[in-house]
Amino acid sequence: MGEWMELLLSFVFLWATAAISHATLFFRDNLFLLLISALLLTREADALQVISGSVTVVQGGTAILSCHVIDTNDDLTQITWQRRTREKPHSDNFLTILPRDGAQFVNGGDDRFKYIGNFNDKNGTLQFSNVALKDEGSYTCIFTLFPSGNQKTEIPLNLLVRPFTNVKDNLPTLGTEEVLFATCTAAGSKPPAEVRWLTDGLGEKVRTTTNSTQYDNGTTTTVSSLFGVPTREINSHQVQCVISGDSLSKEETLPFTIQIYFSPTEVNIRVITEDSFECVTEANPSANFTWSRSGQTLLQSSIKVDGAELQLLSLTSDQNGLYQCEASNAYGTKHGQLYVHVASGACSAVWALVGVLFFLNVAVAAVWYLDKSKQLQRCFPSHGDGPRDPPSPRSAGDDQRREQEQLQEGARLTLQCFTVSCITFHLGER
């Protein structure tokens, strides 16, 4: 029995030795083939390319995340998309594309993504709409190939953010010291916007400063300020704020009129017609006008007020009194005064006419009296004269009728006097 065991062990040893020798010879004979296969696979993996590129899009726009494989005959089994963004700083899978099931979202859907590639063409391109600043980051496209394995590439997504622009009036008031006129702001821009003023010949009368503030989300707010001395000469001058930058397709120009604000100046009351007057002043903003009558109310039946204008509808003594025009705006108030006196009676012109008519009546009466005296002398001659024939009754009657006609003619020159209204007004200001 012991001899048989020794023989069996010897046989096993010889078999194992022969097997090891055979395996060694097989490995040695096929080592060259294994090296050739590995080299071919490495060359094929080096030959294939994943095509992509960085993408820049304006916030709210649509981005195309292009990704596809070329120069390979490997079988494509899956396409996977990963992202690392401002909102999600850690890389995670969000979309897989399979040959039968198509695009499938991972960890929640996002309807802004749409697969527009072709799996059979090894094209994993995505359309990404309504891109927000939070989506800025890196997107990775991964192709799972057999037998070469996974091939991937990163696609940087950069966002441009248009600024919110405005010009704000600082409401400067009239003065002699330099003040801030206005500010022009380009807020929340990415990259930073350029802001500048065009002052159209104001030269050294104004100056500008520019400041920028950058925020954690990558946006920047730029503010340009316009300074100057608030004088009447610079009031109403036109300037422009110009904003430019990569996020804008063209320069944006904001017109601005420099406004120097002041209360009403001297109030003047201008005579339009005999019964109409206008309150005039200079103010910025324009003044509001209020007419009043000292101690009495303005009767709409006899007085018409239309803004700065006052009209007396009837020239009677009822309109007599002191009228006041108040000009006011947010910066102050000024007053002007009008004193009206309407007199009912004969004016100086009428009295002059009366005098002329009176003297004409006296002159006519004198002529008539002289003519009458001559006729009496002819009727009653002096004693030294010879006898004359007495007038016939007919001629005496004719003389009497002539005298009556002359009296009637003199009576026609009567004094006519009429009553008129005369207005006197005095203007004042305080």
C-alpha positions as CSV (number, residue, x, y, z in Angstrom):
1,M,0.0,0.0,0.0
2,G,2.8,2.3,0.8
3,E,4.4,1.6,-2.6
4,W,1.2,2.5,-4.4
5,M,0.9,5.8,-2.6
6,E,4.4,6.7,-3.6
7,L,3.7,5.8,-7.2
8,L,0.5,8.0,-7.2
9,L,2.3,11.0,-5.7
10,S,5.1,10.6,-8.2
11,F,2.5,10.6,-11.1
12,V,0.8,13.7,-9.8
13,F,4.0,15.5,-9.5
14,L,5.1,14.6,-13.0
15,W,1.6,15.7,-14.3
16,A,1.8,19.0,-12.6
17,T,5.3,19.6,-13.8
18,A,4.2,18.8,-17.3
19,A,1.2,21.1,-17.1
20,I,3.3,24.0,-15.8
21,S,5.7,23.5,-18.6
22,H,2.9,23.4,-21.1
23,A,1.3,26.6,-19.8
24,T,4.7,28.3,-19.8
25,L,5.2,27.4,-23.4
26,F,1.6,28.5,-24.3
27,F,2.0,31.9,-22.6
28,R,5.4,32.3,-24.3
29,D,4.0,31.4,-27.7
30,N,1.0,33.8,-27.3
31,L,2.6,36.7,-25.6
32,F,3.3,38.4,-28.9
33,L,-0.4,38.1,-29.9
34,L,-1.4,39.6,-26.5
35,L,0.9,42.5,-26.9
36,I,-0.3,43.2,-30.5
37,S,-4.0,43.2,-29.4
38,A,-3.3,45.6,-26.5
39,L,-1.4,47.9,-28.8
40,L,-4.2,47.9,-31.4
41,L,-6.8,48.8,-28.7
42,T,-4.6,51.6,-27.4
43,R,-4.2,53.0,-30.9
44,E,-7.9,52.9,-31.5
45,A,-8.6,54.7,-28.2
46,D,-6.1,57.4,-29.1
47,A,-7.6,57.8,-32.6
48,L,-11.3,58.4,-31.5
49,Q,-12.2,62.0,-30.6
50,V,-14.9,63.6,-28.5
51,I,-15.8,66.9,-30.2
52,S,-17.1,69.8,-28.0
53,G,-16.3,73.4,-27.1
54,S,-17.0,76.2,-24.7
55,V,-20.4,78.0,-24.9
56,T,-21.3,81.6,-24.2
57,V,-24.9,82.7,-23.9
58,V,-26.8,85.8,-22.8
59,Q,-28.9,85.2,-19.7
60,G,-32.4,84.1,-20.7
61,G,-31.1,82.8,-24.1
62,T,-30.6,79.3,-25.5
63,A,-27.3,77.4,-25.4
64,I,-26.3,74.4,-27.6
65,L,-24.1,71.9,-25.7
66,S,-22.6,70.1,-28.6
67,C,-20.9,66.7,-28.0
68,H,-20.2,63.7,-30.3
69,V,-17.6,61.0,-31.0
70,I,-15.7,60.5,-34.3
71,D,-13.1,58.1,-35.7
72,T,-14.3,55.0,-33.8
73,N,-16.1,51.8,-34.7
74,D,-16.7,50.8,-31.1
75,D,-20.3,50.1,-30.0
76,L,-21.9,53.0,-28.0
77,T,-24.0,51.7,-25.1
78,Q,-24.8,54.9,-23.2
79,I,-24.4,58.7,-23.1
80,T,-24.2,60.4,-19.7
81,W,-24.3,64.1,-18.8
82,Q,-22.9,65.6,-15.6
83,R,-22.8,69.2,-14.4
84,R,-21.1,71.4,-11.8
85,T,-22.7,74.8,-11.6
86,R,-23.1,77.8,-9.3
87,E,-26.3,76.3,-7.9
88,K,-24.8,72.8,-7.6
89,P,-21.1,73.0,-6.9
90,H,-20.6,69.2,-6.7
91,S,-20.6,67.2,-10.0
92,D,-23.6,64.9,-10.4
93,N,-25.3,63.0,-13.2
94,F,-28.5,64.7,-14.4
95,L,-29.2,63.0,-17.8
96,T,-28.6,59.6,-19.4
97,I,-29.3,58.6,-23.0
98,L,-29.9,54.9,-23.9
99,P,-30.4,53.3,-27.3
100,R,-33.9,52.1,-26.6
101,D,-35.2,54.4,-23.8
102,G,-33.8,57.6,-25.1
103,A,-33.1,60.6,-22.8
104,Q,-33.9,60.0,-19.1
105,F,-33.4,62.6,-16.3
106,V,-31.6,61.6,-13.1
107,N,-32.4,63.2,-9.7
108,G,-35.3,65.2,-11.0
109,G,-36.3,66.6,-14.4
110,D,-35.6,69.9,-16.1
111,D,-37.7,70.7,-19.1
112,R,-35.2,73.3,-20.2
113,F,-33.0,70.5,-21.6
114,K,-33.8,68.8,-24.9
115,Y,-31.8,66.0,-26.5
116,I,-31.3,67.0,-30.1
117,G,-28.5,64.6,-31.0
118,N,-28.6,61.1,-32.6
119,F,-27.6,58.1,-30.6
120,N,-26.7,56.0,-33.7
121,D,-24.4,58.8,-34.9
122,K,-22.8,58.9,-31.5
123,N,-24.1,62.4,-31.0
124,G,-25.1,63.5,-27.5
125,T,-25.9,67.2,-28.2
126,L,-28.3,69.0,-25.8
127,Q,-30.4,72.2,-26.3
128,F,-30.6,74.3,-23.1
129,S,-33.2,77.1,-23.1
130,N,-33.8,80.0,-20.7
131,V,-30.4,79.8,-19.2
132,A,-30.0,81.5,-15.9
133,L,-27.0,82.8,-14.0
134,K,-27.2,79.9,-11.6
135,D,-26.6,77.5,-14.5
136,E,-23.2,78.8,-15.3
137,G,-20.5,76.2,-14.8
138,S,-19.0,73.1,-16.4
139,Y,-21.0,70.4,-18.2
140,T,-19.4,66.9,-18.9
141,C,-20.4,64.6,-21.7
142,I,-19.5,60.9,-21.2
143,F,-19.7,58.2,-23.9
144,T,-19.6,54.6,-22.8
145,L,-18.0,52.5,-25.6
146,F,-17.2,48.9,-26.0
147,P,-14.5,47.7,-25.8
148,S,-12.6,51.0,-25.4
149,G,-14.5,52.1,-22.3
150,N,-15.6,55.6,-21.2
151,Q,-14.7,58.7,-23.2
152,K,-15.6,62.2,-21.9
153,T,-15.1,65.9,-22.4
154,E,-16.0,69.1,-20.5
155,I,-18.0,72.0,-21.9
156,P,-17.6,75.3,-20.0
157,L,-20.9,77.3,-20.0
158,N,-20.3,81.1,-19.6
159,L,-23.1,83.6,-19.1
160,L,-23.4,87.2,-20.2
161,V,-25.9,89.3,-18.1
162,R,-27.3,92.5,-19.5
163,P,-27.3,95.4,-17.0
164,F,-30.4,97.2,-15.7
165,T,-29.8,100.9,-16.7
166,N,-31.2,104.2,-15.5
167,V,-30.4,107.8,-14.9
168,K,-31.5,109.3,-11.6
169,D,-32.0,113.1,-11.1
170,N,-30.5,114.2,-7.8
171,L,-32.9,117.3,-7.7
172,P,-30.2,120.0,-7.3
173,T,-31.4,123.5,-6.2
174,L,-30.0,126.8,-7.2
175,G,-26.7,127.6,-5.5
176,T,-23.0,128.5,-5.8
177,E,-21.4,125.3,-4.4
178,E,-20.7,122.1,-6.4
179,V,-23.4,119.4,-6.0
180,L,-24.4,116.1,-7.5
181,F,-26.6,116.6,-10.6
182,A,-27.4,113.0,-11.5
183,T,-26.2,109.4,-11.5
184,C,-26.1,106.9,-14.3
185,T,-26.2,103.2,-13.3
186,A,-25.6,99.9,-15.1
187,A,-26.6,97.4,-12.4
188,G,-26.0,93.6,-12.3
189,S,-23.9,93.3,-15.5
190,K,-21.6,90.4,-16.3
191,P,-18.9,91.2,-17.4
192,P,-18.8,94.8,-16.0
193,A,-20.3,97.5,-18.2
194,E,-18.6,100.7,-19.2
195,V,-20.5,103.9,-18.2
196,R,-19.6,107.4,-19.4
197,W,-21.1,110.9,-19.9
198,L,-21.3,113.0,-23.0
199,T,-21.7,116.6,-21.8
200,D,-21.8,118.4,-25.2
201,G,-19.5,121.3,-24.6
202,L,-20.0,121.9,-20.9
203,G,-16.3,121.3,-20.5
204,E,-15.0,122.3,-17.0
205,K,-18.4,123.3,-15.8
206,V,-19.0,119.6,-14.9
207,R,-17.0,116.6,-13.8
208,T,-17.7,112.9,-13.5
209,T,-16.7,110.0,-11.2
210,T,-17.2,106.2,-11.7
211,N,-17.4,103.5,-9.1
212,S,-18.0,99.7,-9.4
213,T,-19.2,97.1,-7.0
214,Q,-18.8,93.3,-7.7
215,Y,-21.1,90.7,-6.1
216,D,-20.7,87.0,-5.2
217,N,-22.8,85.9,-8.2
218,G,-20.2,87.4,-10.6
219,T,-22.2,90.5,-11.6
220,T,-21.0,94.1,-11.2
221,T,-22.9,97.4,-10.7
222,T,-21.2,100.4,-12.2
223,V,-22.3,104.0,-11.3
224,S,-21.1,107.2,-12.9
225,S,-21.9,110.5,-11.2
226,L,-22.2,114.0,-12.8
227,F,-21.2,117.0,-10.6
228,G,-21.4,120.8,-11.2
229,V,-22.4,124.1,-9.8
230,P,-26.2,124.6,-10.0
231,T,-26.6,127.9,-11.9
232,R,-29.3,129.2,-14.2
233,E,-27.0,129.0,-17.2
234,I,-26.6,125.2,-16.8
235,N,-30.3,124.6,-16.3
236,S,-32.0,122.7,-19.1
237,H,-28.7,121.6,-20.7
238,Q,-28.9,118.3,-22.6
239,V,-26.4,115.5,-21.7
240,Q,-26.2,111.8,-22.5
241,C,-25.2,108.7,-20.5
242,V,-23.6,106.0,-22.7
243,I,-23.4,102.4,-21.6
244,S,-21.5,99.7,-23.4
245,G,-20.1,96.2,-22.8
246,D,-19.9,92.6,-24.0
247,S,-23.4,91.8,-22.7
248,L,-24.9,94.5,-24.9
249,S,-25.3,94.0,-28.7
250,K,-24.9,97.8,-29.1
251,E,-24.3,100.9,-27.0
252,E,-27.2,102.1,-25.0
253,T,-27.7,105.9,-24.8
254,L,-29.8,107.5,-22.1
255,P,-30.6,111.2,-22.7
256,F,-30.8,113.5,-19.6
257,T,-31.7,117.2,-19.2
258,I,-30.0,118.9,-16.3
259,Q,-32.6,120.4,-14.1
260,I,-31.8,123.1,-11.5
261,Y,-34.7,123.6,-9.2
262,F,-35.7,126.9,-7.7
263,S,-38.7,128.7,-6.2
264,P,-40.6,131.4,-8.1
265,T,-38.7,134.6,-8.7
266,E,-40.2,138.1,-8.9
267,V,-43.9,137.9,-9.8
268,N,-45.1,140.4,-12.5
269,I,-48.7,141.0,-13.5
270,R,-48.9,141.8,-17.2
271,V,-51.8,143.7,-18.7
272,I,-53.3,141.8,-21.5
273,T,-56.3,144.0,-22.2
274,E,-58.3,146.6,-20.2
275,D,-60.0,143.9,-18.3
276,S,-57.6,141.0,-18.5
277,F,-54.3,140.4,-16.6
278,E,-51.7,137.6,-16.4
279,C,-49.4,136.6,-13.6
280,V,-45.9,136.0,-14.8
281,T,-42.9,134.4,-13.0
282,E,-39.9,132.1,-13.6
283,A,-39.7,128.9,-11.6
284,N,-38.5,125.2,-11.9
285,P,-40.7,123.2,-11.7
286,S,-43.3,125.5,-13.2
287,A,-45.3,127.5,-10.7
288,N,-48.9,126.9,-9.9
289,F,-51.0,130.1,-9.8
290,T,-53.8,131.1,-7.4
291,W,-55.8,134.3,-7.6
292,S,-57.5,135.8,-4.6
293,R,-59.2,139.0,-3.6
294,S,-58.4,140.8,-0.3
295,G,-61.2,140.4,2.1
296,Q,-63.7,139.1,-0.5
297,T,-64.4,136.0,-2.5
298,L,-64.0,135.8,-6.3
299,L,-67.4,135.7,-7.8
300,Q,-67.4,133.5,-10.9
301,S,-70.3,135.4,-12.3
302,S,-68.1,138.6,-12.6
303,I,-64.6,137.2,-12.6
304,K,-63.0,134.5,-14.7
305,V,-59.8,132.8,-13.6
306,D,-57.8,130.5,-16.0
307,G,-54.5,129.5,-14.4
308,A,-52.3,132.5,-14.5
309,E,-54.9,134.8,-16.1
310,L,-57.6,136.9,-14.5
311,Q,-60.4,138.5,-16.4
312,L,-63.0,141.0,-15.2
313,L,-66.2,140.1,-16.9
314,S,-68.0,143.4,-16.0
315,L,-66.4,146.8,-15.3
316,T,-68.4,148.0,-12.3
317,S,-67.5,149.4,-8.9
318,D,-68.2,145.9,-7.5
319,Q,-64.8,144.8,-8.9
320,N,-63.0,147.4,-6.9
321,G,-60.3,146.0,-4.5
322,L,-56.9,144.4,-4.1
323,Y,-56.3,141.2,-6.1
324,Q,-53.3,138.9,-5.3
325,C,-51.6,136.3,-7.5
326,E,-49.8,133.6,-5.6
327,A,-47.1,131.6,-7.6
328,S,-45.8,128.5,-5.8
329,N,-44.0,125.2,-6.4
330,A,-42.3,122.7,-4.1
331,Y,-39.4,125.0,-3.4
332,G,-41.2,128.2,-2.4
333,T,-44.0,130.8,-2.9
334,K,-44.1,134.4,-4.2
335,H,-46.9,137.0,-4.5
336,G,-47.9,139.7,-6.8
337,Q,-50.6,142.4,-6.3
338,L,-53.1,144.2,-8.5
339,Y,-55.3,147.1,-7.3
340,V,-58.4,147.7,-9.4
341,H,-60.6,150.8,-9.2
342,V,-63.6,151.2,-11.5
343,A,-65.2,154.7,-11.5
344,S,-68.8,155.3,-12.8
345,G,-69.2,158.9,-14.0
346,A,-68.1,161.5,-16.6
347,C,-64.4,161.0,-17.6
348,S,-62.1,163.9,-18.5
349,A,-62.6,163.3,-22.2
350,V,-66.4,163.8,-21.7
351,W,-65.9,167.0,-19.8
352,A,-63.7,168.3,-22.6
353,L,-66.5,167.6,-25.1
354,V,-69.0,169.3,-22.8
355,G,-66.8,172.5,-22.8
356,V,-66.5,172.5,-26.6
357,L,-70.3,172.2,-27.0
358,F,-70.9,175.0,-24.4
359,F,-68.6,177.5,-26.2
360,L,-70.3,176.6,-29.5
361,N,-73.7,177.4,-28.0
362,V,-72.4,180.7,-26.7
363,A,-70.9,181.7,-30.0
364,V,-74.1,180.8,-31.9
365,A,-76.2,182.8,-29.4
366,A,-73.9,185.9,-29.8
367,V,-74.2,185.8,-33.6
368,W,-77.9,185.5,-33.3
369,Y,-78.1,188.4,-30.9
370,L,-76.0,190.7,-33.2
371,D,-78.1,189.8,-36.2
372,K,-81.2,190.6,-34.1
373,S,-79.8,194.1,-33.1
374,K,-79.2,195.1,-36.7
375,Q,-82.8,194.3,-37.6
376,L,-84.1,196.5,-34.8
377,Q,-82.0,199.4,-35.9
378,R,-83.6,199.2,-39.4
379,C,-87.1,199.1,-37.9
380,F,-86.5,202.2,-35.6
381,P,-84.3,204.9,-37.2
382,S,-82.9,207.8,-35.2
383,H,-84.7,211.3,-35.0
384,G,-82.2,212.9,-37.4
385,D,-83.2,210.7,-40.3
386,G,-86.1,211.6,-42.6
387,P,-89.4,209.8,-42.5
388,R,-89.5,206.4,-43.9
389,D,-92.3,204.3,-45.1
390,P,-93.7,202.0,-42.5
391,P,-93.2,198.3,-43.3
392,S,-96.1,196.6,-44.8
393,P,-98.0,194.1,-42.6
394,R,-96.8,191.3,-44.9
395,S,-93.1,192.1,-44.5
396,A,-93.5,192.4,-40.7
397,G,-94.9,188.9,-40.6
398,D,-92.1,187.6,-42.6
399,D,-89.6,189.0,-40.1
400,Q,-91.4,187.4,-37.2
401,R,-91.3,184.0,-38.9
402,R,-87.6,184.5,-39.6
403,E,-86.9,185.3,-35.9
404,Q,-88.7,182.2,-34.8
405,E,-86.7,180.0,-37.2
406,Q,-83.5,181.5,-35.9
407,L,-84.6,180.8,-32.3
408,Q,-85.4,177.2,-33.2
409,E,-82.0,176.8,-35.0
410,G,-80.2,178.0,-31.8
411,A,-82.3,175.6,-29.7
412,R,-80.9,172.7,-31.7
413,L,-77.4,173.2,-30.2
414,T,-78.1,171.5,-26.9
415,L,-75.5,169.9,-24.6
416,Q,-75.5,166.1,-24.6
417,C,-73.7,164.3,-21.8
418,F,-73.4,160.5,-21.2
419,T,-72.0,158.3,-18.4
420,V,-69.0,155.9,-19.0
421,S,-67.0,153.6,-16.8
422,C,-63.3,154.3,-16.2
423,I,-60.8,151.7,-14.7
424,T,-57.7,152.5,-12.8
425,F,-55.2,149.8,-11.7
426,H,-52.0,149.6,-9.8
427,L,-49.5,146.7,-10.0
428,G,-47.4,145.6,-7.1
429,E,-45.2,142.7,-6.0
430,R,-44.0,141.2,-2.8
